[in-house]
């Protein structure tokens, strides 16, 4: 996914995946909720340049991702799985909301 592999991304998303995002990027598209693997996948790929800053994490006790450039947390993605596919992505980028996220880094 870090290389912008759209088909690879679609393979892990439920066809009816929901992305909840209160950030300005999605709100400028006119929605706080995006639905469908193609729409969510296309939106996710717009962030592929920053993928090198993404680390696996537990977000509020669930599998997720932390976005941490230069050791500074700027976002988190909480993931909900159904039938081995990502069914819900909760995108948290607001600094006030991030202060209240229970985040545990995973991996190296």
Buried (B, 14 or more C-beta within 10 A) or exposed (E): BEEEEBEEBBEBBBEEBBBBBEBEEBEEEEEEEBEBBEBBBBBBBEBBEEBEBBBBBBBBEBBBBBBBEEEEBBBBBBBBEEEEBBBBBBBBBBEEEBEEBEBEEEEE
